[in-house]
Amino acid sequence: MSLMISGFYASLTALLAIGLSIRVIKQRRINKVGIGTGGNSDLALAKRVHENLLENAPMALILFMLAEFNGLSPAILNCFGTIWIVARLLHAIGLTVGKGGIHFGRKWGVLLTWLVVIGLAVVNIGFFIGL
């Protein structure tokens, strides 16, 4: 079985991760910090945005691939995938613009991320128990 849809969203996630990594590298160069944050809040924030994606992506993408492998319809997979990418972009923008504080994008990015992970977990459990 092909995992083309999962591959597409995993690829978009990888490109987002690279983009966020480049932001960290730029902050490191500007602030002349090789390891850690050197106490710089902009670098700490850029690192945190990148880390948050990397914390959430593995579980979401594994669940996504399993759901596709188990036969979840392409339309539903694309709904989950679109929500996932929008959520991660919202979170990255919200955390950055809000400087680590409360922001619409951060809040909704987290909630939508959880919705995708919980939704895919339920789908995969449903496949297991034969629903």
C-alpha positions as CSV (number, residue, x, y, z in Angstrom):
1,M,0.0,0.0,0.0
2,S,1.2,3.5,-0.9
3,L,1.5,6.2,1.8
4,M,1.5,9.1,-0.6
5,I,-0.8,11.3,1.4
6,S,1.2,10.8,4.6
7,G,4.3,11.4,2.6
8,F,3.0,14.7,1.4
9,Y,2.2,16.0,4.9
10,A,5.4,14.6,6.4
11,S,7.3,16.5,3.7
12,L,5.4,19.7,4.4
13,T,6.2,19.2,8.1
14,A,9.9,18.6,7.2
15,L,10.0,21.8,5.3
16,L,8.5,23.7,8.2
17,A,11.0,22.2,10.5
18,I,13.9,23.3,8.2
19,G,12.4,26.8,8.0
20,L,12.2,27.0,11.8
21,S,15.7,25.6,12.1
22,I,17.0,28.4,9.8
23,R,15.4,30.9,12.2
24,V,17.4,29.4,15.1
25,I,20.6,29.5,13.1
26,K,20.0,33.1,12.2
27,Q,19.5,34.0,15.8
28,R,22.7,32.1,16.8
29,R,24.7,34.0,14.2
30,I,23.2,37.4,15.2
31,N,23.9,36.7,18.9
32,K,27.1,34.7,18.4
33,V,25.9,31.8,20.4
34,G,27.0,28.3,19.5
35,I,25.2,26.2,22.1
36,G,22.3,27.0,24.4
37,T,20.8,30.5,24.2
38,G,23.4,32.6,25.8
39,G,20.6,34.3,27.8
40,N,19.1,35.8,24.6
41,S,15.3,35.8,24.6
42,D,14.9,35.9,20.8
43,L,17.2,32.9,20.4
44,A,15.4,31.1,23.2
45,L,12.0,31.8,21.6
46,A,13.2,30.6,18.1
47,K,14.6,27.4,19.7
48,R,11.3,26.8,21.5
49,V,9.2,27.2,18.4
50,H,11.4,24.7,16.6
51,E,11.4,22.3,19.5
52,N,7.7,22.3,19.9
53,L,7.2,21.2,16.3
54,L,9.8,18.5,16.8
55,E,8.0,17.3,20.0
56,N,4.7,17.0,18.3
57,A,5.5,15.8,14.8
58,P,6.7,12.3,15.4
59,M,3.5,11.1,17.1
60,A,1.2,12.9,14.7
61,L,3.0,11.6,11.6
62,I,3.2,8.0,12.9
63,L,-0.6,8.1,13.6
64,F,-1.2,9.6,10.2
65,M,0.8,7.0,8.4
66,L,-0.9,4.2,10.3
67,A,-4.4,5.6,9.5
68,E,-3.5,5.8,5.8
69,F,-2.0,2.3,5.9
70,N,-5.2,1.0,7.6
71,G,-7.4,2.4,4.9
72,L,-8.7,5.8,6.1
73,S,-10.2,7.6,3.2
74,P,-8.1,10.2,1.3
75,A,-10.6,12.9,2.0
76,I,-10.4,12.4,5.8
77,L,-6.6,12.1,5.6
78,N,-6.4,15.4,3.8
79,C,-8.7,17.0,6.3
80,F,-6.4,15.8,9.2
81,G,-3.3,16.8,7.2
82,T,-4.6,20.3,6.4
83,I,-5.6,20.9,10.0
84,W,-2.2,19.6,11.1
85,I,-0.2,22.0,8.9
86,V,-2.5,25.0,9.7
87,A,-2.2,24.2,13.4
88,R,1.6,24.0,13.3
89,L,1.8,27.3,11.3
90,L,-0.6,29.0,13.7
91,H,1.4,27.8,16.7
92,A,4.7,28.9,15.3
93,I,3.4,32.3,14.3
94,G,1.5,32.7,17.6
95,L,4.4,31.7,19.8
96,T,6.7,34.0,17.9
97,V,4.4,37.1,17.7
98,G,3.2,36.6,21.2
99,K,6.8,36.4,22.4
100,G,6.0,33.3,24.4
101,G,2.8,34.7,26.0
102,I,-0.8,34.2,25.2
103,H,-1.7,34.6,21.6
104,F,-4.6,33.5,19.4
105,G,-2.2,31.5,17.1
106,R,-0.5,29.7,19.9
107,K,-3.7,28.7,21.6
108,W,-5.5,27.5,18.5
109,G,-2.3,25.9,17.2
110,V,-2.1,23.7,20.3
111,L,-5.8,22.9,20.4
112,L,-5.9,21.9,16.7
113,T,-2.7,19.9,17.1
114,W,-4.3,18.0,19.9
115,L,-7.5,17.6,17.9
116,V,-5.4,15.9,15.1
117,V,-3.5,13.6,17.4
118,I,-6.5,12.6,19.4
119,G,-8.6,12.2,16.2
120,L,-6.0,10.0,14.6
121,A,-5.5,8.0,17.7
122,V,-9.3,7.3,17.9
123,V,-9.3,6.4,14.2
124,N,-6.5,3.9,14.7
125,I,-8.1,2.4,17.8
126,G,-11.3,2.1,15.8
127,F,-9.4,0.2,13.1
128,F,-8.0,-2.1,15.8
129,I,-11.3,-3.0,17.4
130,G,-13.0,-3.3,14.0
131,L,-15.2,-0.2,13.8
